[in-house]
């Protein structure tokens, strides 16, 4: 089974919308991921909390950037035979999974098997 042109267009639109959504969140993530300034007067525990939040936001920023890269890659290969095929078993990835996670490189069976 291969994807129809209409299905690919629907997935492509979802990918582009998701990229725009993530890119819109980047400035906020970048702002909250900035290091905590040492000259800001905070108590010791409050400073530790602020640093922990900053580190979590930095991780969120990295995840967002990685997601954008994977989504752009999906756009690049959407018209190839590689798109929509599981990288492990080579079977087609289910349409509903591709609609929900267009950057998927594994079918649901392999994702469950490999714990992803």
ABEGO torsion letter per residue (X at the ends): XBBBAAAAAAAAAAAAAAAAAAAAAAAAAAAAABBBBAABBBBAAAAAAAAAAAAAAAAAAAAAAAAAAAAAAAAAAAABAABGBBAAAGBBBBAAAAAABAABABBAAAAAAAGX
